[in-house]
Amino acid sequence: MNFLKTKKLLISITVLAIFASAVSFFIFKFNKGANIVCAGVGENVSGWAWNSNVGWVSFNTIDCDTNGNSAYDAGDTGSAGCPAVGTLFHDYGVNIDLATGNFSGYAWNSNVGWISFNRCGTDNNCGTSDGDTSNPPSNDPGVGAGPIAKLVGANIIGWAKILSIGDSGWIRFDHGQAGFEATADASVNGLKGWAWNGNADGTGIGWTSFNCGNYSSCVGGADAGEVCAVNADCANNNCGDTCLVSNYQVRVPLNNLPTLSFLSAPNWWRADACAGNARQAELKWTFNDADGDTLKSYQLKVYESGGPLIFNSGQCENGVCVSDCTGGVTGLPLGGACDVDCTGYVDTNICAYTIYQDTGSGLGYGTHYEWEVQVWDSQGGLSGMVSYNNNTGADTDGDPDVNSSTFTTFVSEFPNPDHFIWTPNSFSAEEDVLFESMDRAKYYTGNVEHDCDESNCSWDWTDVDNNIEPIVDASSTIMIFSAYGIPSKVELKVTDTTTSYSCSSTTDAFIIKQKLPSWIEAK
């Protein structure tokens, strides 16, 4: 259909005269007829809609009177569509009862004045003294009583009315034009789509948009803001996101958006580094959702401190990356397996994602990293990216750069104690036993392996059951066990003397036999 292409449709002289009158009404003060009861600033709908013929439509006093003092003044931070400084306000607003879906209250436009969502007064019940909208032309959701507009599921059905135009002012939400449906979207906590006002005699204001994401417009140039479909529609050949021109939206608290807390990293201990690659980090966060929604998906990104993106998980859902994956060395491929599936996690659950060296993350040794994460709840609500900023000296990396927004990887792989042997293999209490580190233990610079020597490594031999006499710190030693008949284990800890990194290897339990009897050779 061509409604958007004709967004500057002609409006009758009569309606224009009404517009002019309404403008003067706006300049001096917000006011309604004595028979109209005002909505308060506590109403839950706010923000702006856009109509290319009459301009901005405000859904709440707080859109302009942000400091709530009933006047538009220097303390307010309202955007386009707000009146001149000094304008007095009469509180107004639109409300959606989230239990019933019923609309009520008033919106305001500086050209046509009040737009009512009430059938007759704020109680929607028509009496002899009530004015307001009376009954809509058709498709009445209340069948002669109750609301004239209602949220049913995600769809808005029914009507609102421009009071200054009378019966020519009916605005219809369920207008039946495919692709232009008026809906409520919990993922953005607001309305989307379009409403329509038009009459058989050619009067009316046409389409009203509830969200800047409804259509594309020319960005920059002489026709900035004009509706476009392709670049060629624009003077500077730039048809783009309307939200770059004006980021407007009608907001409704349909969903408490999820939040994140207790971000932590790297959560990678020395024992973990001994058991596997040292260039890893476990990134944790707590999922919070006041509605009781579950976690649907998540995305995390890792950057070198002050530098480039080095890993992007993409949007992980049901254990795979479903969107925004960069592929290659900086992220998972589309459809690639995510490290963990957080799908279905509930309020206060902790999700932990491990960045591995072999997943293309590119983590280096001794490098500082920043990271951020965002989550979607089961209604599609998005937390937005939350950056890690909680590192202290008590964390697993010791915060070496004293920067709370980074975590730091280990400077090298950890020493490998390798296996060791003992001779004799079976022995008794008070017997000398030689323990030797086989094939020499290894230490590392980065991931380059070197044989340990007395200058770069130290050895610490320990009887786990504390049954040995003091021993020499060396790659081999004599151990003498004083007790017998009980299980015993020996542990070898090798330390890289440059980094102080250490790892251990422990025997299985063995049984020390009873001390051999002493004897004297007799002739």
N, C-alpha and C positions, 0 to 999 in steps of 0.2 A: 504494500500500500504506500501511498505518497504523502501521508500526513506529516512526516518529519521533513520532507522536502518542501512542504508548504507551511513551515513553522511561522512564517510572517504573514499568516492569513489576515485578510482585511477584517476589521471590526466596525460595526455600524456606528454612525454619528451619535446615536442615542447612547450607546454603551460608552463611547469615548467621553461624552459629557459627564456620565456618571463617574468615569475614571478620574476626570479632572476634579470633580467634587470630592472624591475620596482622597485624592492627593492632599488637598487643603485640609481635610479632616486629620490626616496623618501628621502634617507639619505642626499643627497647634496642640493636639493631644490625642492620645488613644481614648476613644469613648465608644460606647454602644448605646443603643436605645434603652430607655428605662425598663423595658420589659425583658431585657436580656440579662441573665445571671452570669457573672464572669467566672471563668475557670481560674484556678490558682496556679502559682509557679510550682506547686507540688505535682502537677500532672506529669506523666512519665514519657510523653513524646516531645522531642525537641529537634532543633536543626532546621534545615532549609530545603525547600523544593524549588525548582526553576521552571518558569513558563516564559517562553521567548516573546510573548505578546504583552504580558503585564509584569514580568520580572520575578523577584524573589518572593516566596511565600514562607513566612515564619510560623513555626508550630509551637512556640513557647516564648513567653516574656524573656526568659533567661538567654535566648539567642542574642539579644542586644543588651538587656539590663543584666549583665553578668554579675554585677556586685549586689543586685537585689535591692536597690534603694529607690525603686519606682521612678527613676529618671535616667535618661541616657546622658552620661557625663564622662569626664576624663578618666574616671576609674573603671570604665567598662572596656571590654575587649571584643565587642561585636564586630562582625565582618560586613561585607557588602550587603545592602538591603536595610541596614539600620538607619534610623532617622538622624536629623541634625543634633549636635550636642545641645543639651538643655531640654529636649523633648520629654514630657511627662508620660508615664506609662500607667495603664490600667492592666492589672495582672490578667493573663490569659494563657491558655495552653490546651493541648489535645491529650486525651488519655485513652489508653487501651487497657481494659480490664483483662489481665492475662489469664484469668480463670474462665471468663465467659467469651472473650474475644470482642466484646462490645466497645465501639468507639463512642467518645463524647467530647464536648468542649469546642474550642474555637482556634482557628489559625488566622493569620493576618497578612494582607498584601497591601502595599502602599497605594496601589492604583484602584483596586476593587473593594478594599475594606475587608470586612469580616467574612470568613468562611466557616460555616457552622456544621458541626457533626451531631447536633441535637435535633430530634424530631420536634419537640415542643418543650422548651426550657431544658434545664440540665437533667430533669428526671425523665425526659423522653415521653412523658404522658401529657396528652393534649387536653387542656381545659379551656374554659370560655375566655380566660384572660391571657392565655399563652399565645406567643407569636412564633418566632423562630422559623423553622423550615416547613412545618406541617408535613404531609405525607409525600414521599417521592413519586415520580411518574409511574414507575413499575419496578418489578424485581425487588420488592420491598422485603428485606430480610425479617422485619418485625411484624408483617401482616397487619398494618394499621396501628401498631403499638410497639414500644421497645426501640431498639437502636435502628438508625438508618444506614449504618455501616458496621461491618463485623468481620473479624478475622476468623476464618474457618480453615484450620490447618495452616498452610503457608499462604493461602489466597485471601485477598481482601474482596469482599462482596458488598454491594450497596452503593451508597451515595454520600456526598457532602453538598453544601449549597452556598453559593456566593449570595449573601443576603441583599446586597445593593442592587442586584439585577433581577430579583424576584424569581419567577418561575423559569426565566431564561438562564438562571445561574446554577442549575443542577450539574454537578460533577459526578461522573460515573466511574466506578472502579472496575467492575466486571463487565467491561465494554465488549469483550469477545474478539478483540483484535490479537491474533496470534503473534507472539514475540513482544507484545506491549503489556502483558499482564501485570497488574499491581499485586505485589507479593511482599511478605515479611520474610526476612532471611536472618536466621539466628547466627550464622557465621559472621555477619557484619553488624549484628545488633541493630538492624534498621530495615527500612523499606526499600524496595526496588521496583522498577517498572514505571508505569504511566497511568495517569487518570485523564479522562476526556470530558470537555465541556464544549458542545456545539449544538446549534439549533437549525431548524429547517429554513429559517429566514437568513441564514449566513452569519448570525451573530454568535458570539462565544469566544472563549479565550484559547480553545484548542487543547493541545497536549501539555500536561504538567509532569515533569520528571522528578522522581524522588531520590535519585542517586546519580552522581556524576559518571558512574560506570555504565549507565544505560546506553550510551551512544558515544561515537567518536566525534571529535571536533577539530577544527583547524588550530594548530598550535603556532602562535606568532603570526606576523604578517597582517595585512590590511583586513582580512576576514577572520581574525582570531576569534574562536568560540563558535563559529558557524558549524552547523552539522555537516559532516562529510562521511563518505563511504570509502573513498580511495584517495590517494595523495593528489591526484589530478583535480579533485574538487576544491583544492585550496590554492590561494594565490602564491604561496611560497612552497607549494608541493609537499606540505607536511600535515597529513591527516593522522592525528594521534589520540592519546588518552585524554578525554575531557577533564579528568581529575588533575591533570597538569595545568589546565587553564583555571579551573575552580573546583576545589575539593569539597563539594557540598554533599550532604546526606541528611535524610530524615532519620533520626535515631530513636530506637525503642529498646529498652532493656529486656530483650527476649531471652537472653542467655547470659548467665554470669560467665564471662570468658575465663578460660583456665589460666592459672598462674604457675610460676616455677619458683622454687626456693632451694636453699642448701646446695648450691652448685659446688662441687668439689673435684679436685684433681691434684696430682695424677693418680693417687690411690694405688700406687705401684711400689710395693715394698721390696727390700733387698732379697727376701726369700723368693719373691716372684721373679726377680731378675736372675737369680741363680737357677731357677727352674726353667727359664725361657729367655727370650730375647730381651735385652735391657731397653731397647727403643720402643717401649710401649707405654700407654697411659690409659687408665680407666677413668672415664668421665661420668660423674654421677649427678643426678638432679632429682628433686622431689616434685611429683605432679600434684597439683592442688586444683580442686574444682568444687565450688560451693553448691552447685546444682546436683552433685552426685553423678555427673556425666563421667564416662570412662575415657581413657586416653585412646584416641583413634590412630594417631600417627605423630611422628616427630622428625625433626631435622636438626643436625648439628654441623657446625663448620669450625675448622681449626686453621689458625693463621700463625705464621712466624710473628714474633713480637714486633709490631710496627711494620710488618712486611706482607708478603703475598698470602693468598689462600693456598693451603697445602692439602686440605681434605674437606670434602663436602659429601655427607652421607646421602644427600637428597632427601625427599620425603619418604620415610620408612613406614610402611604399613603392612601388617600381616607378614612381617619378616622379609619383605623385599622393598627395593627402592621403586616408587611409583611415579615420581616426578622430580624435576629440578636436579637431576643427576648430571654432573659434568663429565663423568667418564675419565679415562686415562689415569695419569698419576695423581690427579687432584680429586678424585671421587669415585664413587661406585658407578658401574654402568646401569642404565635403566633396566629394572628387573633383577639387578644383582642382589644377592643375599645380604641383608643387614646383619650386623653383629648380634643384635638382640631384638626380640619382638616384644615391644611394650604394649601391644594392642590389648585393650581390656583392663589395663591398670586403673585403679580407682584412687580416690582422694588419699593423699599422703603416701602413696606407693613410691618407692625409689627405683629409678631406672638407671642402669649402668651400662655404658657402651665402651668397649675396649678398642682403642686404636692400635692396630698391629703394624709392625714394619712391613709385613708381607701383604697388606691389603692396599698398597699403593698410597699410604698416607704420607710417606716421605719423611717421617720423624727422624731427626738427626741426633747425634750424641751431644750432650751438654748444651742444648738449645732451649731458648725460652719461647713458649707458645701461649697464645690467647685462644679462647674458644667461646662459642655462643650456641644456644639451642633454643628452638621454639617447638611448641606442641599444638596439636589440634584435638579438641574434645569430640565426643560422639555426635554433637550437634553441628560440627563444623567450625565451632568457635576457635579462633587462633590467638594464642598468647602474644605473638610477636617475639622477635629475637631478644633473649636475655643473655647478657654477657657475664662470664665468670669474673668474679671480683672478690674472692674470699680466701686468697692464699695467705698463710701466716707461717712463722717459723716452726709451728707445731705440725704442719702438714708433712706428708711423706717425703717431699723434696727439700724440706728445710727452708724454702723460699730464698734461694741463694742470691737472687737479684733484688730482693726486698721490694717486690712489685706484686701487689695483691691481685692484679689482673692476669698474671701469667703462672704457668707451671713449667718446670724444667726437667729435662730428661737426664739420665745418668751419663757421665762423660765417656764411658766405655762399657764393654761387656764385663761381666764379673769373672773372677778367677775360677778355674775349673780344677777341683782337687783331684779329679780322676779317681780310680780305684787304688786300693793299697792291699798289701799282703802281709802275712805274719809267719814267722818261722820259730819254732815248729808249729804246725797247723793245729795239733792237739797238745795241750800243755797242762802243767800242774801248778798249784800255788807255790810261790817263792822261786819259780823257775824263770830264768831270763828268756824273754820273748822279743825277737827283733821285728819291728814294724817298719815297712818301707813304702813310700809313695811311689807307685809304679809309673813308668813312662814320664816321670816328672810332671808335676802340676803345671797348669798354664795360667799366664796372665795376659792382659790385652791392652793394646792402645787402639781405641775405637773398637773395630771388630777384627783387628789383626792379632793373631795368636802368637805368643812367645813362650818358650820353656821357662819355668820359674828358676831363679837362682837365688843365692843368699842375699844379693843386693836388692832384688825386686819383690821378693816374697818372704813371708814368714809362715812357719808351720806351728800349729798348736794341737798336740795330741792329748786326748782326754778319755779317761775311763768314765763312761756315763754314770756308773754306779759308785764312783769315787773310791775304788779299791786299789789304786796304784800309788807308788811312791813318786816323788818329784822326778821329772824327766827333762831332757834337753830339747830346746825348740829347734828342730832341724827336720830335714826331709826324711830322715830315718832315725829311729830311737829304740833303745832297749826299755821294755816295760816289764815290771815285776808285779804280779798280782798276789796280794796277801791272803785273800779269802778264797774259799772253794765251795763248790756245791750249789752255787746260785748263778742265775743267768747274768751275763755281762755283755756290754757293748763298748766298742771303742769308736770315738769320733775324731776325724781329722779336719781341722779348719785351716784353710789356706787364705792368707790375706795379701792383697796387692798393696805393698807398702807405699806406693805413690798415691793411690786413690783412697786407701783404707777400706776398699771393698773386700768382702770375704764371703766364702761359701764353704759348706761342710759336706762331708761324706761319712756315713756311719755304717758299721758292720751289722750283720744280723746278730742276734744274741747267741753266745756260745757258753758252754758250761766249763768252768775251771775244775780240773780234777784235784783230788786230795793231794796234799804235799807228799812227795816221795820220802820214804824213810832214809835217814842218814845212815852211813855205814863206814866202817873202818876196815881196811884190808888187814887181815891177820895172817901171820906166817905159821 
